[in-house]
Amino acid sequence: MTTANTPPPATAATAPADTPLGVAMIGYAFMGKAHSNAWRNVASYFDVPAFEQKVLVGRDPSGVAEAAAKYGWTETATDWRTVIERDDIQIVDICAPGWMHAEIAIAALEAGKHVLLEKPLANTLAEAEAMTAAAQAARTRGVQSMVGFNYRRVPALALARELIAEGRLGTVRHVRAAYLQDWLADETSPMTWRLKKETAGSGALGDIASHAIDQVLFLLGDQVTEVSGRTHTFTTHRPGRSGLEEVTVDDAAWATLSLASGAIASVEASRVATGQKNSLKLEIYGDKGSLLFDLENLNELGFLDATAPAREQGFRRILVNEPEHPYLEAWWPQGHIIGWEHTFTHEIRDFLLAIDGGTRPSPSFEDGLAVQRVLAAVEESAAAKSTLIQLTGTTSATVSEGA
């Protein structure tokens, strides 16, 4: 509540006329590198509002200085609080670990900064709800916010959504989504912050199952009504700085989701799937057709048209690399494929255009909250021996594509 001693909430920070938008990024490790590459390249391929990579924020002065020099940031800082107070910063890109998301995002939104936040939205459902409330309040003042589910910007998946929306699959009956990695398959792999509940929130569930769940909601434009789940930790202790430390998150997770449309989705996520490096496999089955996708072949989409004569039916390979496909008018001649890093460039492009147009970016914090509710339901179900959990008052996925 605003009082005589409390300033009103800030409206959207705006740069003076003809002055580029100032961007600050918090975090410079894996996601910081990916986002920096996108900020550095987006204006070379897309028409976007002018901006400057002003400040890179990290806790280690030497580490953040080295990263800033590599990634094209003008300045560095170690205190994100002072950075979001600066008048020359209009956009805050949060690539910090999940346990920091809520505090930073809420403070930035209240300061009138547009916020791009890496997935998942938060470590807990309560944090996600508070962040979404802050985003909704900020939106009334022209402050935009978006969650970084970058796989929405894979051209093949954007095309898959178009085909589903056009009715090419007819009524979608069921979906299989599996996100499999193997970086924890070796039981001697060391302890990291990603293996502690207090810092990561969850394991494979929040880290990669969140992507799979978001794709189910995004592709179908649907929402989850019921959840049954299971999680498991195969290696319960890992070597840390002072000996073996307890792993307090899951190594793998499984869920069955009932959707409002009547479709059923199965979701699997593992970080101990030996031989699988970064495979997000999606299968969507309708009564008139089917789609297949694997992130390790991200330029390809398998499509079966079940309305064709039986003697002609079969999955055909679509190389999603034509100028008519989402985002690809900006890149290379046909057949010259793009890569994983381009999804972040597309993400930054869409975020900048939304800010410039005063429109709501997708996925919104509401979309992130919808995923977070499913994640929480999977954990609740798993703790209760896979009991069926009903979801009420869920927030449906944003229907706009953003491309």
Secondary structure in CASP SS format (residue, H / E / C, confidence):
PFRMAT SS
TARGET T0000
AUTHOR 0000-0000-0000
METHOD secondary structure of the structure
MODEL  1
M C 1.00
T C 1.00
T C 1.00
A C 1.00
N C 1.00
T C 1.00
P C 1.00
P C 1.00
P C 1.00
A C 1.00
T C 1.00
A C 1.00
A C 1.00
T C 1.00
A C 1.00
P C 1.00
A C 1.00
D C 1.00
T C 1.00
P C 1.00
L E 1.00
G E 1.00
V E 1.00
A E 1.00
M E 1.00
I E 1.00
G C 1.00
Y C 1.00
A C 1.00
F H 1.00
M H 1.00
G H 1.00
K H 1.00
A H 1.00
H H 1.00
S H 1.00
N H 1.00
A H 1.00
W H 1.00
R H 1.00
N H 1.00
V H 1.00
A H 1.00
S H 1.00
Y H 1.00
F C 1.00
D C 1.00
V C 1.00
P C 1.00
A C 1.00
F E 1.00
E E 1.00
Q E 1.00
K E 1.00
V E 1.00
L E 1.00
V E 1.00
G C 1.00
R C 1.00
D C 1.00
P H 1.00
S H 1.00
G H 1.00
V H 1.00
A H 1.00
E H 1.00
A H 1.00
A H 1.00
A H 1.00
K H 1.00
Y H 1.00
G C 1.00
W C 1.00
T C 1.00
E E 1.00
T E 1.00
A E 1.00
T C 1.00
D C 1.00
W H 1.00
R H 1.00
T H 1.00
V H 1.00
I H 1.00
E C 1.00
R C 1.00
D C 1.00
D C 1.00
I C 1.00
Q C 1.00
I E 1.00
V E 1.00
D E 1.00
I E 1.00
C C 1.00
A C 1.00
P C 1.00
G H 1.00
W H 1.00
M H 1.00
H H 1.00
A H 1.00
E H 1.00
I H 1.00
A H 1.00
I H 1.00
A H 1.00
A H 1.00
L H 1.00
E H 1.00
A C 1.00
G C 1.00
K C 1.00
H E 1.00
V E 1.00
L E 1.00
L E 1.00
E E 1.00
K C 1.00
P C 1.00
L C 1.00
A C 1.00
N C 1.00
T C 1.00
L H 1.00
A H 1.00
E H 1.00
A H 1.00
E H 1.00
A H 1.00
M H 1.00
T H 1.00
A H 1.00
A H 1.00
A H 1.00
Q H 1.00
A H 1.00
A H 1.00
R H 1.00
T C 1.00
R C 1.00
G C 1.00
V C 1.00
Q C 1.00
S E 1.00
M E 1.00
V E 1.00
G E 1.00
F C 1.00
N H 1.00
Y H 1.00
R H 1.00
R H 1.00
V C 1.00
P H 1.00
A H 1.00
L H 1.00
A H 1.00
L H 1.00
A H 1.00
R H 1.00
E H 1.00
L H 1.00
I H 1.00
A H 1.00
E C 1.00
G C 1.00
R C 1.00
L C 1.00
G C 1.00
T C 1.00
V E 1.00
R E 1.00
H E 1.00
V E 1.00
R E 1.00
A E 1.00
A E 1.00
Y E 1.00
L E 1.00
Q C 1.00
D C 1.00
W C 1.00
L C 1.00
A C 1.00
D C 1.00
E C 1.00
T C 1.00
S C 1.00
P C 1.00
M C 1.00
T C 1.00
W H 1.00
R H 1.00
L H 1.00
K C 1.00
K H 1.00
E H 1.00
T H 1.00
A H 1.00
G C 1.00
S C 1.00
G C 1.00
A H 1.00
L H 1.00
G H 1.00
D H 1.00
I H 1.00
A H 1.00
S H 1.00
H H 1.00
A H 1.00
I H 1.00
D H 1.00
Q H 1.00
V H 1.00
L H 1.00
F H 1.00
L H 1.00
L H 1.00
G C 1.00
D C 1.00
Q C 1.00
V E 1.00
T E 1.00
E E 1.00
V E 1.00
S E 1.00
G E 1.00
R E 1.00
T E 1.00
H E 1.00
T C 1.00
F C 1.00
T C 1.00
T C 1.00
H E 1.00
R E 1.00
P E 1.00
G E 1.00
R C 1.00
S C 1.00
G E 1.00
L E 1.00
E E 1.00
E E 1.00
V C 1.00
T C 1.00
V C 1.00
D C 1.00
D C 1.00
A E 1.00
A E 1.00
W E 1.00
A E 1.00
T E 1.00
L E 1.00
S E 1.00
L E 1.00
A C 1.00
S C 1.00
G C 1.00
A C 1.00
I E 1.00
A E 1.00
S E 1.00
V E 1.00
E E 1.00
A E 1.00
S E 1.00
R C 1.00
V C 1.00
A C 1.00
T C 1.00
G C 1.00
Q C 1.00
K C 1.00
N C 1.00
S E 1.00
L E 1.00
K E 1.00
L E 1.00
E E 1.00
I E 1.00
Y E 1.00
G E 1.00
D C 1.00
K C 1.00
G E 1.00
S E 1.00
L E 1.00
L E 1.00
F E 1.00
D E 1.00
L H 1.00
E H 1.00
N H 1.00
L C 1.00
N C 1.00
E E 1.00
L E 1.00
G E 1.00
F E 1.00
L E 1.00
D E 1.00
A C 1.00
T C 1.00
A C 1.00
P C 1.00
A H 1.00
R H 1.00
E H 1.00
Q C 1.00
G C 1.00
F C 1.00
R E 1.00
R E 1.00
I E 1.00
L E 1.00
V C 1.00
N C 1.00
E C 1.00
P C 1.00
E C 1.00
H C 1.00
P C 1.00
Y C 1.00
L H 1.00
E H 1.00
A H 1.00
W C 1.00
W C 1.00
P C 1.00
Q C 1.00
G C 1.00
H C 1.00
I C 1.00
I C 1.00
G C 1.00
W C 1.00
E C 1.00
H H 1.00
T H 1.00
F H 1.00
T H 1.00
H H 1.00
E H 1.00
I H 1.00
R H 1.00
D H 1.00
F H 1.00
L H 1.00
L H 1.00
A H 1.00
I H 1.00
D H 1.00
G H 1.00
G C 1.00
T C 1.00
R C 1.00
P C 1.00
S C 1.00
P C 1.00
S C 1.00
F H 1.00
E H 1.00
D H 1.00
G H 1.00
L H 1.00
A H 1.00
V H 1.00
Q H 1.00
R H 1.00
V H 1.00
L H 1.00
A H 1.00
A H 1.00
V H 1.00
E H 1.00
E H 1.00
S H 1.00
A H 1.00
A H 1.00
A C 1.00
K C 1.00
S C 1.00
T C 1.00
L C 1.00
I E 1.00
Q E 1.00
L C 1.00
T C 1.00
G C 1.00
T C 1.00
T C 1.00
S C 1.00
A C 1.00
T C 1.00
V C 1.00
S C 1.00
E C 1.00
G C 1.00
A C 1.00
END
